[in-house]
Amino acid sequence: MQDFFMKIKLNNKKIYFASDFHLGVPNHAESIAREKRIIAWLDSIQEDAQAIFLLGDIFDFWFEYKHAIPRGHIRLLGKLAQMRDAGIPIYFFTGNHDMWMFDYFPKELSIPIYREPLILEVNGQRLMIGHGDGLGPGDHFYKLLKKFFNSQICQWLFARLHPNFGIGLANFWSHKSRISNMKREEKFKGEANEFLLSYCKEQEQVKHHDFYVFGHRHLPLDLGVAENSRYINLGEWVHFNTYAVYDGQHVELKTFNP
């Protein structure tokens, strides 16, 4: 994996991480209620946020046509614009549901887009952060499918579809997704079956990281990787409303209770 590197200096503030909002599912009413909850969370952290990292699957589907984006999510987009105008850095990582993001966020919101895990250095500590899809052992079919979806030919072909049809088709399949059809939250099945934990342990053998922060798993987790190294999974906002906060020494999982 190629390292993407960023260094941040904390000025008596904190860094926040969240992922897997999955806005758009399972229906309009529940998505709107979740979006308002997310706005309330962003309001609550605005004063002491040094930076905010959104680690993928913020939208259950996203595709940017040259002159069109998916309908909805205007509350979140407006809040992110307001926070950026206030000078708060925000970084967006694509997930497997919103990988087709291009230049809308950088141009309109001044929010950069990342597609691979990033190494974040703060106060001498190293954090590896990303969405988490396609990492670790197994899941070879998805890894091959991800390469195709990320290819220019696939994106060019989809862009040829009229937005009414293309976005409508994507939303149809989106409503069949894992998160949309979860009747209850994910369950922990043991460390040996946590593919992202396995990935973190592999990376730790190469170079030490104090924390590994990922999404995608849909289950809040705080697990040991090695001595002085931990893996944090951010969970999701359909059932958990969980996020992580880093104070320069520790990454702590928290639950937002509006």
Secondary structure, 3 states (H helix, E strand, C coil): CCCEEEEECCCCCEEEEECCCCECCCCHHHHHHHHHHHHHHHHHHHHHEEEEEECCCCECCCECCCCCCCCCCHHHHHHHHHHHHCCCCEEEECCCCCCECCCHHHHHHCCCEECCCEEEEECCEEEEEECCCCCCCCCHHHHHHHHHHCCHHHHHHHHCCCHHHHHHHHHHHHCCCCCCCCCCCCCCCCHHHCHHHHHHHHHHHHCCCCEEEECCCCCEEEEEEECCEEEEEECCCCCCCEEEEECCCCEEEEECCC
